[in-house]
Amino acid sequence: MDIMFKSTRGDKDLVSASQAIVKGIADDGGLYVPETMPEIDFPLEKITHWSYRELAYEVLKSVLTDYTEEELKHCIDSAYDDKFDTELIAPLATPGENNFLELFHGKTIAFKDMALSILPYLLKTAAVKNGVKEEIVILTATSGDTGKAALEGFADVEGTQIIVFFPEDGVSAVQKAQMVTQQGGNTCVAGIRGNFDDAQAAVKKTFTDNALKAELKKKGYVFSSANSINIGRLAPQIVYYFYAYAQMVKAGKLNMGEKINFTVPTGNFGNILAGYYAMKMGLPVNKLICASNDNKVLYDFFRTGVYDINRDFIVTVSPSMDILISSNLERLLYHLSGSEKTKTVMSQLSKGGKYEFNIDNEFIGEFATIPETFKAIRSLFEETGYVMDTHTAVAKAAYDKYLAETGDKTPNVIISTASPYKFAKDVLKAIDGKYDDIDPFKALEALSEISKTPIPAPIKGIDKREIIHKSVIDRDAIEEFVKNKLK
Ligand SMILES: *Cc1c(COP(=O)(O)O)cnc(C)c1O
């Protein structure tokens, strides 16, 4: 069956998957969603026999239906190759009683690699299919991990340019070093004075500015997005929920067909929404536990039905989750209530920063404070020697709260979104107070010693690399900056 995509906000235009990927966002400012929910067309039992690449093909062909088999396999094979440091691509780790799906074995050691190593191929294929002649400009706001993963994915990809904005004081030392040392003639990175929401709002505005779009089109450019507002980011993320399930069955921790829980450290709601799509496509899921840090807008929403961003933005030790406006929630609201209601609440959100929505489904909100996050890291390390990053630890602490509240015996997988090396300083601080003042780059060696694991190649010696990108700008200057860049 052909799956077509439409805007969450009511625009009647139907586009194919490849068109949705090129455009990034719908003309009315809504996000693209599948008009009818895709379904898997294979018996679930099969998934334990497939490699990551084989599974990716079987899942993606039901979502991105206008890609040919050859196109899709080319994209998948180019993305999930030896860029990943394990053939499993996304291995399951099982320290103690826990199950972690490790999504940090790609080039930038965070889960964004799962989607951003394939997005450039999906996008280039889409451009060819749709006769796009212009150079594609990827504009991206990042809370730290998307930016680097997108830069790696798009660096030196012909016919594309990539411009990344990150909150100057809102990312870890390693994250920043990864971005400002990025090579590739088509890459551009700038720090923003402001937080992630500021950067995301300014980028979204630039994106949907029709006058600017027309001006740039004349010069031979079109915008697209590498943020999770792009359906080409979400679709590849559905795959690893099936993959986690298969590994749980193979490990004897789950019976084929039995329901599973997933606990997901959440920011922009893209990762966990892919879990929701996996469920709708046919994966037996019981609960999706949405773990927030102190910026617990989503926790409050799932508990009370009120989404309210009128609160202080808190800088935490899990910066990639320091977000008040979770863009992809809009897609869930659409699937639950249709475009009219979605449009209304999105307009309430942009006017008053608040809306009400009666929500009661598979999602459970939980959150963890910084001390709870630190305690989770320390306890698990002391019990098992396994070291979690700060984002994964938010999910672990949140899951433990959920267990204490419900006693739910459903097997659970925690989605592990980053290598502890990416946030080594805070991870060490959690483990032992003696590391409180350690230099962020010395922390890599210290972490290697205590965890008895090697420093991942992508960040080894990163502090000695040449800084290439030095711009720091006000958020109001983003549009001007983009214009200057695309002369
Ligand atoms: C992006 C990110 C998240 C949040 O994922 P969303 O899809 O935005 O909800 C969590 N952890 C890490 C390490 C990330 O990079």
The ligand as a Gaussian input file, in Angstrom:
#p B3LYP/6-31G(d) Opt

LIG

0 1
 C       18.486000      14.063000      21.211000
 C       18.784000      13.302000      22.431000
 C       17.768000      12.914000      23.323000
 C       16.333000      13.303000      23.117000
 O       15.761000      12.685000      21.991000
 P       14.428000      13.288000      21.350000
 O       14.214000      12.492000      20.115000
 O       14.738000      14.722000      21.058000
 O       13.363000      13.135000      22.352000
 C       18.123000      12.159000      24.422000
 N       19.404000      11.827000      24.665000
 C       20.395000      12.191000      23.838000
 C       21.797000      11.811000      24.184000
 C       20.127000      12.919000      22.693000
 O       21.122000      13.277000      21.875000

